[in-house]
């Protein structure tokens, strides 16, 4: 019989830990590639606790347990995880290592799966446990898997070719670039374990992780431009073999750990952010010299070439027309009553699918009514589904995966009848002003996203409010909707990317927000492309943003008296561009709605 309650699952795990002589175990949201989004087979935290967010960790001891999340999930974790079973902890205030040091018994043996954690995490946690005479123990097999009777198998979907017409560069060119880097650094081989890095390097895609078109695999790249791809044989087609060519050796994914042992005496680069502790351990046990350094594909992947840039523009235009049709439908139908978060998400999905080119959503649609809009990364399901009430705020954050680009857009709208409150309009307008300020900003070459973050927050700060997430994340090209190393965010919690300089060709989101717990939430998000700017009279090289996302912004929630002349000018120029690009794709009532939504203010 399957265990249906989270209490029963927690009890089963504790019994399994007892059998193994462990006093506790750490369960992250992670897979063997340190992916942000993971396949169903790796959703151990969701199965154990009920938490549906994309970032979090549970620590289970014999007599207590805790859930650690960041500011995005403060509300969500309390809705989804039983507070009788787990303490709620903010990862920004207390790390799992600190909590273990304070709560684990003296001499405790705490288990962890070395294929799901970074080496730095393992070293830090082991050090914390040593202070109480404890020990961090790498398990031979994951104890959650032992009690998860109906755990799904990893996806068996075949890997597919990402054509040069969309990629803009051949795999051979990319591998040669990586080989040149290795030679310059005196490195013999590089372990590429991040799934999107593998996809980019080899120009392949897959269906193994929902919302992210990647194939479960590993790569060992060598300094002569060759590579070994470790992938399940059933995923390989004759077309893929031909595409990869003679310079890429195909090996079963299960051979990867043994292959690490073949690198004895070699100098091997591993990215500490994506190479799990087990990879470092296997290499070092074999006698290889490891070099902890950023994956050499990360930066070139982030800097989109001209083909990828144009692909993004095409994808945004196509996706923008679908979202515009959805917004017209929403404005027409929601005020009548009867629509829900789920029905709205389904309707948006239908409009995207009608393009005929949608491969997948780029993440689970955040269709958030009323108080759910105050949960930045809310995910609707049958249990949480709320009606979209007339006279309320509705937030929708969504995106699509197309072969030529990945989209991500948030629009917050007022559902009539009636008028928004003064507070709602004030907060919305402050978010809008921050969005416009960032979109208009020019900056000298060498500027990091961290240096730009306050530009989007300034108007909210003036009112004594803020938001607990970053202002912008990188976006892939038919890859991950969250891509590094670039970010626009506060420098806190050791988050990678905030000190990365922004470079022409990078794509980021521009998404300030405001969230009043239990009441309403606001976010306005467009994607932007970093581009070179030739500014007369300015010294040195300068950059700015091209706004890629083209969808009308709701004006009902705007307090026009709060906007400056320059902000009104940006609004009107933006909506003129929206009309120019989207009008040829729409007709009838959709076109009429678009024309009205894009009228100057």
Secondary structure as GFF3:
##gff-version 3
##sequence-region A 1 601
A	DSSP	alpha_helix	6	19	.	.	.	ID=ss1
A	DSSP	beta_strand	24	28	.	.	.	ID=ss2
A	DSSP	three_ten_helix	40	42	.	.	.	ID=ss3
A	DSSP	alpha_helix	44	49	.	.	.	ID=ss4
A	DSSP	beta_strand	57	61	.	.	.	ID=ss5
A	DSSP	beta_strand	65	69	.	.	.	ID=ss6
A	DSSP	three_ten_helix	71	73	.	.	.	ID=ss7
A	DSSP	alpha_helix	74	80	.	.	.	ID=ss8
A	DSSP	beta_strand	87	90	.	.	.	ID=ss9
A	DSSP	alpha_helix	96	103	.	.	.	ID=ss10
A	DSSP	beta_strand	109	112	.	.	.	ID=ss11
A	DSSP	alpha_helix	119	130	.	.	.	ID=ss12
A	DSSP	beta_strand	135	138	.	.	.	ID=ss13
A	DSSP	alpha_helix	143	147	.	.	.	ID=ss14
A	DSSP	beta_strand	160	161	.	.	.	ID=ss15
A	DSSP	alpha_helix	164	167	.	.	.	ID=ss16
A	DSSP	alpha_helix	171	185	.	.	.	ID=ss17
A	DSSP	beta_strand	189	192	.	.	.	ID=ss18
A	DSSP	alpha_helix	195	202	.	.	.	ID=ss19
A	DSSP	beta_strand	204	205	.	.	.	ID=ss20
A	DSSP	beta_strand	217	222	.	.	.	ID=ss21
A	DSSP	beta_strand	227	231	.	.	.	ID=ss22
A	DSSP	three_ten_helix	233	235	.	.	.	ID=ss23
A	DSSP	alpha_helix	238	244	.	.	.	ID=ss24
A	DSSP	beta_strand	248	251	.	.	.	ID=ss25
A	DSSP	three_ten_helix	253	255	.	.	.	ID=ss26
A	DSSP	alpha_helix	256	261	.	.	.	ID=ss27
A	DSSP	beta_strand	267	270	.	.	.	ID=ss28
A	DSSP	alpha_helix	277	286	.	.	.	ID=ss29
A	DSSP	beta_strand	289	292	.	.	.	ID=ss30
A	DSSP	alpha_helix	298	302	.	.	.	ID=ss31
A	DSSP	alpha_helix	306	333	.	.	.	ID=ss32
A	DSSP	three_ten_helix	334	336	.	.	.	ID=ss33
A	DSSP	alpha_helix	341	353	.	.	.	ID=ss34
A	DSSP	beta_strand	360	361	.	.	.	ID=ss35
A	DSSP	beta_strand	366	369	.	.	.	ID=ss36
A	DSSP	three_ten_helix	370	374	.	.	.	ID=ss37
A	DSSP	beta_strand	392	398	.	.	.	ID=ss38
A	DSSP	beta_strand	400	402	.	.	.	ID=ss39
A	DSSP	beta_strand	405	406	.	.	.	ID=ss40
A	DSSP	beta_strand	409	415	.	.	.	ID=ss41
A	DSSP	alpha_helix	422	440	.	.	.	ID=ss42
A	DSSP	beta_strand	443	444	.	.	.	ID=ss43
A	DSSP	alpha_helix	449	462	.	.	.	ID=ss44
A	DSSP	beta_strand	472	474	.	.	.	ID=ss45
A	DSSP	beta_strand	483	488	.	.	.	ID=ss46
A	DSSP	beta_strand	507	510	.	.	.	ID=ss47
A	DSSP	beta_strand	513	516	.	.	.	ID=ss48
A	DSSP	beta_strand	520	523	.	.	.	ID=ss49
A	DSSP	beta_strand	526	533	.	.	.	ID=ss50
A	DSSP	beta_strand	542	547	.	.	.	ID=ss51
A	DSSP	three_ten_helix	560	562	.	.	.	ID=ss52
A	DSSP	alpha_helix	565	582	.	.	.	ID=ss53
A	DSSP	three_ten_helix	583	585	.	.	.	ID=ss54
A	DSSP	alpha_helix	588	597	.	.	.	ID=ss55
###
